[in-house]
């Protein structure tokens, strides 16, 4: 995994995921943070989801060195705040 990376856990059937994906992608570009999309429909991603106790989609997972945090991007201002926290 990269030093500072944002992961967005999604699903192909998730309408909320589709709705916020463009905003998450644009925010990642603005903050110059690598963004990795993880679709829970893929076997490898299901393993990641289980190991990290991700219970819903969409979720933002950010990793800074040894720090790991999961946040819901659906709360007002959560996407922007997650990227601010990751880059501060």
C-alpha positions in Angstrom: 0.0 0.0 0.0 1.1 3.5 -0.7 2.2 5.9 2.1 -0.9 8.2 1.9 -3.7 6.6 0.0 -7.5 6.9 -0.1 -9.6 3.9 -0.9 -13.2 4.0 -1.8 -15.1 0.8 -1.1 -18.0 0.5 -3.5 -20.4 -2.0 -5.2 -21.7 -2.1 -8.7 -25.3 -2.2 -7.4 -24.8 0.8 -5.0 -26.6 3.9 -6.3 -25.1 6.1 -3.5 -21.6 4.9 -4.6 -22.3 6.0 -8.2 -23.7 9.3 -7.0 -20.6 10.3 -4.9 -17.9 8.7 -7.0 -17.3 11.8 -9.2 -17.0 14.1 -6.1 -14.5 11.7 -4.5 -12.4 11.5 -7.7 -12.4 15.3 -8.1 -11.4 15.8 -4.4 -8.6 13.3 -4.7 -7.2 15.1 -7.8 -7.5 18.5 -6.0 -5.6 17.2 -3.0 -3.2 15.2 -5.1 -3.9 12.0 -3.2 -3.9 8.5 -4.9 -7.4 7.1 -5.0 -8.0 3.4 -5.3 -11.6 2.1 -6.1 -12.4 -1.2 -4.5 -15.5 -3.0 -5.7 -16.9 -5.5 -3.2 -18.2 -7.7 -6.0 -14.5 -8.8 -6.6 -13.2 -11.7 -4.4 -10.0 -9.9 -3.4 -11.9 -6.9 -2.2 -14.3 -9.0 -0.2 -11.3 -10.4 1.7 -10.1 -6.8 2.4 -13.6 -5.8 3.5 -13.9 -8.8 5.9 -10.4 -8.3 7.5 -11.1 -4.6 8.0 -14.6 -4.9 9.3 -16.2 -2.7 6.6 -19.9 -3.2 7.1 -21.5 -0.9 4.5 -20.8 0.8 1.1 -19.8 3.4 0.2 -16.9 3.8 2.6 -13.7 5.8 2.5 -10.7 4.1 3.9 -7.6 6.2 4.4 -4.2 4.9 5.3 -1.3 7.1 6.4 1.7 4.9 7.3 0.4 2.8 10.2 -2.8 4.9 10.7 -6.0 3.3 9.2 -9.4 5.0 9.3 -12.8 4.2 7.9 -15.4 7.0 7.2 -18.8 7.2 5.6 -18.6 9.7 2.7 -22.4 10.2 2.8 -22.3 12.7 5.8 -22.3 16.3 4.9 -18.7 17.5 4.3 -17.2 14.1 5.0 -15.4 13.7 1.7 -13.6 17.0 1.9 -12.8 16.5 5.6 -11.3 13.0 4.9 -8.9 14.4 2.3 -8.0 17.3 4.5 -7.2 14.9 7.4 -5.2 12.7 5.1 -3.0 15.5 3.8 -2.5 17.5 7.0 
